[in-house]
Structures are given as C-alpha cells and as structure tokens.
Amino acid sequence: MNDLTLLGIVAALIVLDFIGGWWFGGKINNYSLVDAMWACWIGLAGMIYAAFGSGGIPKRVAAGAIAAIWGGRLAYHLQKRIRRHHPEEDSRYQKLREVWNGRVKSAFFWFFQAQGLSVLLLSLPYFLVSRDSSPWGVFETIGLAVALIGLAGEILADHQMSRFKERDNRSSSVCREGLWKYSRHPNYFFEMVIWVGVYLFACGSTWGWMTFFAPVTITFLLLKVTGIPPTEASAVKRKGDAYREYQRTTSSFIPLPPKS
C-alpha cells in the first residue's frame, strides 16, 4: 500500500469515528468521551502505520508497540474515569457549554473534528517511522530507551497512587509516597518523557526531526491547559491546606528533592 494512501485512509477513519463520537456524545449528553477517543486513536494510528507501512520491520514493530502501550493505557484509564462519573460531564466541557450557549451541538462538532486533526498531527512521528527503510541507528536506540523509561515511570507513578488510595481513600489525603514525594505530578512528567522518546526515535527517519511539535504540544497541554492547572485547582478545593503545604514543599513537575 502506498504510504500517502495509508495516511489518507487513517485520516478518513479518524474523521468518521470522531463524527460518530460527536453524535453519540450528544445522544448521551456527555461529550467527555472525546478524551478517551483521542488517546485511543493516537495509539491505534501508530499501530496501523506499523502494520501497513513500507519501512523496516524492526523500527515499525518498536514504534507500534510504544503506540499500543501508551494509547491503550491512557484510553483505558480515561474511559474508566468517564464511565465512573457519567452522566456528569467533565468540568472543561461544562464550561464550554456555557461559552457556546445556543450553539452547543454545532460547536462540539467542530471541537471533535479539531481533536481528530490533533490525533493525525501527533501520530505523524509514527507515520514517518513506518515508511522509513534506513537501518536501525543511534536515534532509534536512544529514543526507544527514553520512551521505555517514560512508560515505566508513568506506570510506577500510577501504581503508587492507586496503592495509596487503597489504604487511604479520604478525599483530603495527600500522597507523598514514592515518586510523589519528589513531584506533584510524576505521571505528567513521565508522559512528557515518553513523547520526547517518540520524537527522538522518529529523528532516525527521514523528516522525523520536523515532528518536534509533538512533544512540545503535549508538554504545553500538561503544564498549561488540561494537565496541571485543572488538577491542582481540584486538589486545592478538596484537600485545602494539606495540598497547599504539598505545593510549597514539592516540585510541580520535574522530580526534585522536597523543600524543608
């Protein structure tokens, strides 16, 4: 299959599925599902490129595995959260409903399509790897190592938080165990590390260096938009002074020794 044809097929599938997601979100009156769709499709696109690309098999397999693990984990986590809170919609989308009052349905249609476009752009590193026939090199080795470190760190951070909540499920409790002793958001930090690894991996392929926008975009979203800001606001509201003290003593993103 021609590489551009493959890209076009993936783009068409994304458009159609996000139209379907928009329709279903309207039907259940909850557009939060777009978050899980976004993660799922980045992983799925990477897997499709790996399966049908024309490039070298080792690089395709490694890239596809990273996409599958990353996308599968995040999509599963998000859909579980969405199902748990349904029919309550995520606060971000409740605010958008207020902003788009009177044109909610049409505005969310284009919002879903914008999310689909972001999927196509953020999955480009995987596409470029899948069509490259050059031999495995230094960039692939370093990129894979960094991505695996990121995945391991994120999995460990999530496990430590889950273990803490099993022992202490009070909404006012603050986790300071393991990685959470050194960063208030180690899961977000290692998410950034994963995307840096994916970018480095792509740098070994033709035009791969041009996908620097992928880790930059993800890091910006984590730091300024959908990651730390709403998470911190919610934590302060629920945990009060205990979390404010945690903010004072603990790095917000990069793991660092806590302040006294």
Secondary structure, 3 states (H helix, E strand, C coil): CCHHHHHHHHHHHHHHHHHHHHHHHHHCCCCCHHHHHHHHHHHHHHHHHHHHCCCCHHHHHHHHHHHHHHHHHHHHHHHHHHHHHCCCCCHHHHHHHHHCCCCHHHHHHHHHHHHHHHHHHHCHHHHHHHCCCCCCCHHHHHHHHHHHHHHHHHHHHHHHHHHHHHHCCCCCCCCCCHHHHCCCCHHHHHHHHHHHHHHHHHCCCCCHHHHHHHHHHHHHHHHHHCCHHHHHHHHHHHHCHHHHHHHHHCCCCCCCCCCC
